[in-house]
Amino acid sequence: MGKQIYQLLFANQSIDSKVRYDLVKETKMYVFLREITKEPQYTFRVHKKTLSVKGIKEGKNGYQFDVADARKLTKIS
């Protein structure tokens, strides 16, 4: 099983957005995604049905924050 890549579109993004996310973890209800960059800082927890998104900052001073709901979640590979 290879690396799984997702596209997560928010209301203010175009369908042509090049932002891609690595799958960190998947549960029955959520997918946990991390943006593909040199230094990923946040993990997004996305509810599979409602597409509600919660941001998670990890580390010593970690916290959670609300993010605008997504309008589309697509598995790329």
C-alpha positions as CSV (number, residue, x, y, z in Angstrom):
1,M,0.0,0.0,0.0
2,G,1.5,3.3,-1.1
3,K,1.3,6.8,0.2
4,Q,-2.3,8.2,0.0
5,I,-2.8,11.8,-1.2
6,Y,-5.9,13.9,-0.8
7,Q,-7.2,17.2,-2.1
8,L,-9.2,19.2,0.5
9,L,-11.0,22.2,-0.9
10,F,-12.3,25.0,1.3
11,A,-15.0,27.5,0.2
12,N,-12.4,30.1,-0.8
13,Q,-10.3,27.8,-3.0
14,S,-10.6,27.0,-6.6
15,I,-11.0,23.4,-7.9
16,D,-7.6,24.0,-9.6
17,S,-5.9,24.4,-6.2
18,K,-2.6,22.6,-6.1
19,V,-2.6,22.1,-2.3
20,R,-2.3,18.4,-1.5
21,Y,-2.4,16.5,1.8
22,D,-0.8,13.3,3.0
23,L,-3.0,10.8,4.9
24,V,-1.6,10.6,8.5
25,K,-4.3,8.3,9.9
26,E,-7.8,7.2,9.1
27,T,-10.6,6.1,11.4
28,K,-14.1,5.0,10.7
29,M,-15.3,8.7,11.1
30,Y,-12.3,10.9,10.4
31,V,-9.3,11.3,8.1
32,F,-6.2,13.1,9.5
33,L,-4.4,15.0,6.9
34,R,-1.1,17.0,6.8
35,E,-0.2,19.4,4.0
36,I,2.6,18.3,1.8
37,T,5.3,21.0,2.5
38,K,8.9,21.0,3.6
39,E,7.9,21.6,7.2
40,P,4.3,20.5,7.9
41,Q,3.0,22.2,11.0
42,Y,-0.6,21.4,11.3
43,T,-2.7,18.3,11.1
44,F,-6.3,18.6,9.9
45,R,-9.0,16.3,11.3
46,V,-11.8,16.0,8.7
47,H,-15.1,14.4,9.4
48,K,-15.8,12.1,6.4
49,K,-19.5,12.9,6.0
50,T,-20.0,16.5,7.2
51,L,-16.5,17.7,6.1
52,S,-16.2,19.7,9.3
53,V,-12.5,20.4,9.9
54,K,-10.5,20.9,13.1
55,G,-6.9,22.0,13.0
56,I,-4.4,20.5,15.4
57,K,-1.0,22.0,16.2
58,E,1.2,19.4,17.7
59,G,4.2,19.6,20.0
60,K,5.0,21.0,23.4
61,N,2.6,23.9,23.1
62,G,0.0,22.1,21.0
63,Y,-3.6,23.2,20.7
64,Q,-6.7,22.6,18.5
65,F,-8.5,25.3,16.5
66,D,-11.6,25.6,14.4
67,V,-11.2,25.7,10.6
68,A,-13.9,26.6,8.0
69,D,-15.7,23.6,6.8
70,A,-14.5,22.1,3.6
71,R,-16.7,21.7,0.5
72,K,-14.9,18.7,-1.1
73,L,-12.6,15.9,-0.1
74,T,-11.1,13.9,-2.9
75,K,-8.7,11.0,-2.8
76,I,-6.0,11.6,-5.5
77,S,-3.9,8.4,-5.1
